[in-house]
């Protein structure tokens, strides 16, 4: 696994334009992030296998336009395909990168089969470092899920004597069974609990805060992560019943200064965007945890 991760990291670095020392540092006072399950490029269609390549490309152009308009420093994607027979036979992440300002990317491929090859991804305009991917134990009959990890340095407004590394995670948990999600959370905790520094975890968790034995809540508690107003209404991201399945979680070093679910239809999920700042330790703010 370590060798595979290293090779993936080197491949991704080669795809990102060469950068001068320090070019991978976010210097703004605010980190802007966004997450979206791109649903294999089908937009709100029933199944990507029913769509032609040009339709999928058109759908992904809309996603690429959103990436640029978001002005996010880091974007997390789920259900993003490498070259796959069921979704146009072209690499969706490369296409999004080529059609947006997000020239640096990291692709964690978790599910591979005769028709598909897909997973999670992270995109930025600056080169990532320390990237690796983790695929969860197979969960037949559902496809394998997992997460992608990468870091960028951050020196908010140049206020720090040395930049701090911020860790970013794009994750997709199983949709069908609570028991599988619990197992996947255990794998995440084992893989991430020893990593130091602020963390921003984004993705499709396929559960909400109030669900019985919520895997999301358990994950947040075990990794000391916080959600924005986890019991609030009006932040649903999926389906007619208004389920909140897509989340952004942050470590105690950080706090939210803005958070929104975006109404554009680019998938069967809505995108989530947030602005994040260093926590003001003098105030002991906990507003982000309130309903």
DACORRA-V565034 format. One record per pair of residues at least 6 apart in sequence whose ideal C-beta (glycine too) atoms are under 7 Angstrom apart, sorted by the first residue. I is the first residue (numbers start at 1). J is the second residue. Records with the same first field share a line. If there is no record, write none. Layout:
# DACORRA-V565034
I = J + J
This chain:
# DACORRA-V565034
5 = 132 + 133
8 = 133
9 = 131 + 132
12 = 105 + 106 + 131
13 = 127
15 = 105
16 = 103 + 104 + 127
17 = 103
19 = 127
23 = 126 + 127
24 = 126 + 127 + 129 + 152 + 153
25 = 153 + 154 + 155 + 163
26 = 73 + 152 + 154
27 = 155 + 158
28 = 156
29 = 156 + 157 + 277
30 = 257 + 275 + 276 + 277
31 = 73 + 154 + 166 + 276
32 = 71 + 72 + 73 + 275
33 = 72 + 73 + 74 + 200 + 202 + 248 + 274 + 276
34 = 70 + 72 + 75 + 271 + 272 + 273
35 = 76 + 202 + 203 + 246 + 248 + 271 + 272
36 = 77 + 266 + 267 + 269 + 271
37 = 78 + 79 + 204 + 246 + 267 + 269
38 = 63 + 77 + 79 + 80 + 267
39 = 79 + 267 + 268 + 269
40 = 48 + 79 + 81 + 87 + 118
41 = 48 + 56 + 59 + 60 + 81 + 87 + 88 + 92
42 = 48 + 51 + 59
43 = 59 + 265 + 266 + 267
44 = 265 + 268
45 = 51
48 = 56 + 86 + 87
49 = 86
53 = 88 + 89
56 = 87 + 88
57 = 88 + 95
60 = 92 + 95 + 96
61 = 99
62 = 266
63 = 96 + 266
64 = 96 + 99 + 100
66 = 264 + 266 + 271
67 = 75 + 96 + 100 + 102 + 123
68 = 100 + 101
70 = 273
72 = 273
73 = 124
74 = 122 + 124 + 152 + 168
75 = 102 + 123
76 = 122 + 170 + 202 + 203
77 = 120 + 121 + 123 + 170
78 = 120 + 170 + 172 + 203 + 204
79 = 118 + 172
80 = 92 + 93 + 118 + 119 + 121
81 = 87 + 92 + 116 + 117 + 118
82 = 91 + 107 + 109 + 117 + 118
83 = 89 + 90 + 91 + 117
84 = 115 + 116 + 117 + 118
85 = 115
86 = 115 + 116
93 = 105 + 107 + 121
96 = 102
97 = 103 + 105 + 123
101 = 125
102 = 123 + 124 + 125
103 = 125
104 = 123 + 124 + 125 + 126 + 127 + 128
105 = 121 + 122 + 123
106 = 121 + 122 + 128 + 131 + 148 + 150
107 = 119 + 121
108 = 119 + 120 + 121 + 133 + 146 + 147 + 148
109 = 117 + 118 + 119
110 = 119 + 120 + 135 + 144 + 145 + 146
111 = 118 + 119 + 143 + 144
119 = 146
120 = 146 + 147 + 148 + 170 + 171 + 172 + 203
121 = 148 + 170
122 = 128 + 148 + 150 + 168 + 170
124 = 152
126 = 152
128 = 150 + 151 + 152
129 = 151
130 = 150 + 151
131 = 149 + 150
132 = 149
133 = 146 + 148
134 = 146 + 147 + 187 + 191
135 = 144 + 146
136 = 144 + 145 + 146 + 184 + 187
137 = 183
138 = 144
139 = 174 + 180
142 = 174 + 175 + 176
145 = 172 + 173 + 174 + 184
146 = 172
147 = 169 + 170 + 171 + 188
148 = 170
149 = 167 + 169
150 = 168
151 = 165 + 166 + 167 + 168
152 = 166 + 168
153 = 163 + 164 + 165
154 = 163 + 164 + 166
155 = 163
156 = 278
164 = 197 + 198
165 = 197
166 = 197 + 198 + 200
167 = 195 + 197 + 198 + 199
168 = 200
169 = 199 + 201 + 202
170 = 202 + 203
171 = 201 + 203
172 = 203 + 204
173 = 181 + 184 + 205 + 206 + 215
174 = 180 + 181 + 184 + 206
175 = 206
178 = 213 + 215
181 = 206 + 207 + 215
182 = 215
185 = 215 + 218 + 219
188 = 219
189 = 222 + 223
192 = 223
193 = 223
198 = 251 + 253 + 254
199 = 225 + 251
200 = 248 + 250 + 276
201 = 225 + 249
202 = 248
203 = 246
204 = 245 + 246 + 269
205 = 216 + 245 + 247
206 = 245
207 = 214 + 215 + 216 + 245
208 = 214 + 216 + 243 + 244 + 245
209 = 216 + 217 + 227 + 230 + 231
210 = 231
216 = 247
220 = 226 + 227 + 249
224 = 251 + 252
225 = 249 + 250 + 251
226 = 249 + 250 + 252 + 288 + 289
227 = 247 + 249
228 = 248 + 256 + 259 + 274 + 288
229 = 288 + 290 + 291
231 = 291
232 = 291
235 = 244 + 261
236 = 242 + 243 + 244
237 = 244 + 245 + 246 + 261 + 269 + 270 + 272
238 = 245 + 246 + 268 + 269
246 = 269 + 272
248 = 272 + 274
250 = 256 + 276
252 = 279
253 = 278 + 279
254 = 276 + 277 + 278 + 279
255 = 277 + 279 + 285 + 288
256 = 274 + 276 + 288
257 = 275 + 276 + 277
258 = 274 + 275
259 = 274
260 = 273
261 = 270 + 272
262 = 270 + 271 + 273
263 = 270
264 = 271
279 = 285
